[in-house]
Structure formats: C-alpha cells, structure tokens
C-alpha cells in the first residue's frame, strides 16, 4: 500500500488541479490579508498595550469574525481539492487502462483502493494543516485568536475531517459514474450540503410559522445527513471559540455569520465518522466487483 500511496502523491503533484488549487490559495490568502487588515484596522492594541477589558473583547470579536470568514472560504478550497483530486480515482484510470496494467499483479483490490484513499486523505489533510496555520497567522497579525493548543488541535481535526468525508463519497461515486459525471455529481452534492447549512443558519431569524420552520429544518437536516461536510465546519467554529463560554460577552450572532444558531451536536460528529467508514467500505465492496 505504501507504493500506491506514494504513486498517488506523485500523480497529485503532476495534476493541473493541484496547480490551480495553489493559485486559488495564494489569491485567497492575499485577499484574506487585506480583509483581515481592514477589519482589524491599524491595530492600535498591539501586543499587551490594551487599556481596557472592552478593547480586549473588541479585539477578540474582530479576530472571531476574521477567522470565521477565513475558514468559511477555506472550506471551499479544501472541498475543491478533495473533489477534483479523487473524482476520477476509478473510472478515469479504468478508461485510461491504468487499472488493467496494475491489478493483474498479486495485489488485492481492497489494498489498492485503501492505498489510494489514504494517499488522497493524507495529502488533503496536510494541505488543510497548511491552510489552517496560514489563516491563524494572518488573523493573529491583525487581531486576537484563541491560543489553547488543545482547542486548536480539536478545531483542526474537525476542519480536516471534511477531507475523508468528501474523498470517500467521491471514490464511491467513481465506481458508478464516469469521471466527468462524478465530478458534476460531487460538486452538486457539496453545493446542496452547503445550501442546507446556510438555510439552517438563517432560518431561525426568518418570520415563519412553526410548521413552516419545522419543515424547513427537516429539509436542511436531510441535506446535512447526505453530506455532513458543512456541519463539521460549523462544529469546528463552535469548538474553536467555545460558544457556550462566550455567550453574553461578545456579539456572537454578528461575529459568526449565524453559525451560533445552528451548532451540530457531538452525536453529529460521531455520525460523520460512521458515515465515512460506511461509505469507504461500500466503495471497497463496489470496487471488488467492478468490471474493468
């Protein structure tokens, strides 16, 4: 499996999607630097030169807004890399004849599939770590950020957990659909999950009757269950800033784009883990029986 993983990394580095992702990341980080600077101002509260608790809270609130904004768009970059690195994992290589050349060797299909999956996931998680650190450093240059290492580690794991979720679905879809069809399907599925999350965030502030609101929440709940990526991102923001402890201290609803109104529970995280494992096993089962 180590050979399959290293082969996957080399292939990703050669693909144009990696170059496009890097360009997107550089453009995003440059734009994010200027946005963070505009929100943080010229930073009259540099270092420990903070004259009052009110200024400290305002600086933290600015940092919360900047980080939420950064991770909101950073999630799109991670999803883009995860989808377009793995959408042709099976169908694309079968069409090119790569699988026919590799699989006749004494290598079980499940090991090849797992090696590819691990290669994509490790690569995506490493990229997510770099993006996570870059967003934190840029925000720290303009505002205050959480410094608890345990909280940061837990938040990163939730931020990067989107990678195995999306890659598991993408590789499963690649066993049924063509490369282009699977790419379109994954983009639409991720978009549906994101839309469901956005509706869930704003539904509480809409002047709707209880029955209509309940129907809307049921619909968004189904979308979140189909692809739990957006829910994991909202959970990450909630863990990063400990919403339960900040309530009443800073304007949470204004600083977090309504995320505080729709925080997934710990049970949702467990569901996302089980979901990923089940989809991975389904993909392996499908690949074992796929005609190449």
N, C-alpha and C positions, 0 to 999 in steps of 0.2 A: 504493500500500500504506500510505502514511502516514495517509491518511484512514481506512482500515479499522482501523488500529491505534488511532488517536485515538477512533474510534467505539467500539471495544472497551473502552477505558479508561472512557469516559463511561458505557457500559452497566454495567460492573462497579461503578462508584461508585453507580449508582442501584439495583442489586440488593439485596435484603434479605440475601443470603448474605454480602455484604461487611459489613453492619452486624452480623450475627450473629458473623462472624469477629472483628471488632474487639471485641465484647463478650467473646467467648471469650478473646481475647488479653489483655485488661485483667484479667479474672478470673484467668487463668493466671499473669500476671506478679505480681499481688498475692499470690497463694498462693505463688508461687516465692520471693518476697522473704522471706516468713516461714519457709519451709522452709530457705532458704539461711542465714537468721539462726539457726535452731535448730541446724543442722549446724555452722556456723562458730562458734557460741557468741557471747560478747560481744566476741570479738576482742581478746584480751589481747596479741596480737602485731601491733599496728597499725604500719603504715609500716615503718621499719627497726629497730624495737625487738624484735629476735629474739635471744634469748640463746644459742641453740644450734642446731646443724645439725638435731638431732632435731625441734625445734619448727618449723623451716623446712619439713622434709619432711612433718610432720604437717599444716601449713597448706596445702601444695600438694596433699596427699592429700585434704584436705577440699574444696579447690577442684575437684579432679578428679571427686570424687563429685557435687558440686553441679552442675557443668557437664554431666556425663553424664546426670544426672537431668533437667536443664533441656532439653537437646537431645533427649532421649528423648520428652518430651511435646511439645516444639516441633515435632518432625517430624510429629506428628499434626495440628497446626494448619496447617502448610504443605500437607499432603496434603489436608486438608478444603477449604482454599481452592482448590487446584488442581483437585480433582474437581468441586466444586459451582459453580465458575465456568465450566467448559467442557463439562460433561456434556450440555448441550443446544445445543452450538455449531451443529450442522447440523440435526438432527431437530426441535429446538424452534423454530428460525427458519423451517424449511420448513413446519411446521404452522401458524405464525402468518402466513405469506405474506410474510415479510420478504425471503427469498431471491428469490422471484419478482419482487419490485419492483426489487432491486438488480442481479441478474445479467444481465438483458437489455441493460444498458449495456455499452459496449465495454471490459469488464474481464475478463481471462482468469480462469477459475475457480481456477487454481492460485495466482494472485496474491491473490485474496480469501482463500483458505484459509491461505496463508502469512502474510498480514497479520493474520488472526485469531489464528493460532498465536503469532506474535511479540508481539501485544498481550497475550495471556494470560501468556506466558512472562516478558516484561519486567515486567509488573505483579506476578506471583508472585515473581520474583527480587528486586524492590525491597522487597516485603513481607518476604521471607526475610532480607534485609540488616538491616532494622529490628529484626526479632526476634532475629537473631544478635547484634547490638550490645547489645540490651537484656539478653539473657541473660548476656553477658560483663560488662556494667557491674554488674548485680545481684550476680553472683558475686564480682567484684572488691571490692565493698563489704564482703564477709564472709570472703573467703579469697583465696588466691593463684591467679593464672591465667597461662597462657603469654603472653609479650609479644613473641615473634618475629613481625614483621609478615608475613614470607613464609609462616610456618606458619599464621598466622591467615587470610591470603588463600587459601591452598590449602584450608584447612578450610572456609572459606565457600563456595568454588566447589563442593566436594563436598556441602555442606549444601543449596545451592541447586540442584544438579544434579537433585534429585528432581523439581523443578517441570517441566522439559521432558519428563522421562520420563513422568510421570503425565498431563500435558496431551496428549502425543502419542497415548497409548493411549486417553484419553477422547474425543478428537476422532475417532479411527478408529472407536471403538465407536459414536459418534453417527451415523456414516454407515450403520450397520446396524440399530441399535436405536432405539426411541423414547426420549424424554428420560428418563422415569421408569425404563425398563428399563436404560438405560445408567448412570444414577446408582446403581441397585442393583448392577449388574454391577461397576462400578468400586469400590464400597465393599467388595464381597465379594472382589474380586481383590486390593485393597490389604491387606485383612484376612488373606488367605491368605499373602501375602508376609511380612507381619509375624509371623504364626504360625510360618512356616517359619524365620524368623530367630530367634525365641525358642527354638524346639526345638533349633536349631543351637547356640545359646549354652549350653544346659543339658545337651545330650546327652553331652558329654564327662565330666560328673560322675555320670551315671547308671550303676548296676551292671548293664550289659548285656553279653551275649555279643558277640564280634567281628562275627558275621554279622548279628545284630540291629542293632548300632550302624551297620554299613555300610549296611544297608537304610534306616535312619532318615536317615543323612546323604545318601544318594541322593535320598530324597524331599524333604528340605529344599533340596537343590541344585536340583532341578527347580523348586520354588517360587520360589527366588531368581532363576532364569533367566527365569521367566514375567514377573516384575515386579521389577527389581533395586533398588527404592527402599530397602528395609531394608538391603541390603548396602552401598549407598552411604553410609548413615548410620553404619554400623559402621566403614567405612573412614575416614569423617570424624573419628570419635572417636580412632581409632588414629593418624591423622596429627596431630591436634591435640596429643596427649600423647606422641608418639614412643615407643610401647610398647617398641620394641627397646632404647632407651636407659634406660628406667625400670625394666626388669626387675631385681629384686633390691633396688631402693631403696625402693619403696613397695608395699603390698599391692594389686597390680593387680587380681587377681580379685575382691577385696572392693570396690574403689573403682569398678569399671566394669561392674557388673551382668553379669559373664561375657563382656563384649564381647571381652576379650583372648584368649579361647579360640577365637574364630571371626572372624579378621580376613581380609576379602577381599584378594586379590592385586591388583597393578596391572593384570594381564590382565583382571580382572573390571571394572575401570573402563573399559578400552578396549571391552570387550563392551557395557557400558551405553551408551557413546557410539554405537557402531554400531547397537545395538538401537533407540535413539531416532531415529537418522537413517532406518533402515529403516521403522520404524512411521510416521514422518512422511511418507515417500514413499508408503507404502501408503495412508495417509489421503488424500493428494492424488490418488492414482490412483482411489480409490473415489469421491471427490467429483466427479471429472471425468466419471464415468459414471453418476452417481446421477440418477434421475428425480425432479424436484422437483414 
